[in-house]
Amino acid sequence: MNPFASPTSLTMQGTHRSLDTHKYSVILPTYNERANLPVIVWLLARTFTEQELDWEVVVVDDASPDGTQEVARQLAGVYGEDKILLRPRAGKLGLGTAYIHGLNFVTGDFVIIMDADFSHHPKFIPQFIRLQKAHNLDIVTGTRYRATSKPATVDALPGGVHGWDFKRKLVSRGANFLADTVLNPGVSDLTGSFRLPVLRHIITETVSKGYVFQMEMMVRARALGYTVGEVPITFVDRIFGDSKLGASEVVGYAKGIWTLFVSV
């Protein structure tokens, strides 16, 4: 049986009436995510459909050799080419430039940036939206390191991580502590939802290309005076495939923090 043609998947198509008239665009950078992409798209479609929200997913694939682009095309055939937009690039060009590339194709007025490997679960998106509406925020980020949302809400549960060993937790905590101490970005973690004009403005000011790109966006958002909220999320290690974070990315992150410290 074709999983993309199941009754559940087929009912996830279309635009639904809702009191929320905004459209939400998700930018998903991918590299060798053939196994993960169908599931994350299904979860996104279910979340947006249950909330009766207008949505689209922009898949920015960096020439994956595992067939990720073919899977994306199949998903566009199931959910509709207006829902799944494949916008590939010629090679592995970095996370930051993937968001910049994807931003050229979004049609929503809110943009959500997240990973395709389930580490950022779509089930938290409704909380992002509620917090943004309640306080008219420019940016809402997800955090593993807070027990409550900021500003506080009654439905938030403590954030955390699952599937990581002690070493990885220590590295993550250390990286966030370093960034918080040196840069004071005003948030305890990254990945989030942005008003489209705000994201466009921040990206024009951002110069980083790798994993530090998201950190720089938040540092510049704070410097530019944009309002930012946080929602606790549970970060889950990837189920399929290998992590893209290696030694070169860690070194690049440290260099990026130093560059931001002396320039912002």
Rosetta blueprint (number, residue, H / E / L):
1 M L
2 N L
3 P H
4 F H
5 A H
6 S L
7 P H
8 T H
9 S H
10 L H
11 T L
12 M L
13 Q L
14 G L
15 T L
16 H L
17 R L
18 S L
19 L L
20 D L
21 T L
22 H L
23 K E
24 Y E
25 S E
26 V E
27 I E
28 L E
29 P E
30 T E
31 Y L
32 N L
33 E L
34 R L
35 A L
36 N L
37 L H
38 P H
39 V H
40 I H
41 V H
42 W H
43 L H
44 L H
45 A H
46 R H
47 T H
48 F H
49 T H
50 E H
51 Q L
52 E L
53 L L
54 D E
55 W E
56 E E
57 V E
58 V E
59 V E
60 V E
61 D E
62 D L
63 A L
64 S L
65 P L
66 D L
67 G L
68 T H
69 Q H
70 E H
71 V H
72 A H
73 R H
74 Q H
75 L H
76 A H
77 G H
78 V H
79 Y H
80 G L
81 E L
82 D L
83 K L
84 I E
85 L E
86 L E
87 R L
88 P L
89 R L
90 A L
91 G L
92 K L
93 L L
94 G L
95 L H
96 G H
97 T H
98 A H
99 Y H
100 I H
101 H H
102 G H
103 L H
104 N L
105 F L
106 V L
107 T L
108 G L
109 D L
110 F E
111 V E
112 I E
113 I E
114 M L
115 D L
116 A L
117 D L
118 F L
119 S L
120 H L
121 H L
122 P H
123 K H
124 F H
125 I H
126 P H
127 Q H
128 F H
129 I H
130 R H
131 L H
132 Q H
133 K H
134 A H
135 H H
136 N L
137 L L
138 D L
139 I E
140 V E
141 T E
142 G E
143 T E
144 R L
145 Y L
146 R L
147 A L
148 T L
149 S L
150 K E
151 P L
152 A L
153 T L
154 V L
155 D L
156 A L
157 L L
158 P L
159 G L
160 G E
161 V E
162 H E
163 G L
164 W L
165 D L
166 F H
167 K H
168 R H
169 K H
170 L H
171 V H
172 S H
173 R H
174 G H
175 A H
176 N H
177 F H
178 L H
179 A H
180 D H
181 T H
182 V H
183 L H
184 N L
185 P L
186 G L
187 V L
188 S L
189 D L
190 L L
191 T L
192 G E
193 S E
194 F E
195 R E
196 L H
197 P H
198 V H
199 L H
200 R H
201 H H
202 I H
203 I H
204 T H
205 E H
206 T L
207 V L
208 S L
209 K L
210 G L
211 Y L
212 V H
213 F H
214 Q H
215 M H
216 E H
217 M H
218 M H
219 V H
220 R H
221 A H
222 R H
223 A H
224 L L
225 G L
226 Y L
227 T L
228 V E
229 G E
230 E E
231 V E
232 P E
233 I L
234 T E
235 F E
236 V E
237 D L
238 R L
239 I L
240 F L
241 G L
242 D L
243 S L
244 K L
245 L L
246 G L
247 A H
248 S H
249 E H
250 V H
251 V H
252 G H
253 Y H
254 A H
255 K H
256 G H
257 I H
258 W H
259 T H
260 L H
261 F H
262 V H
263 S H
264 V L
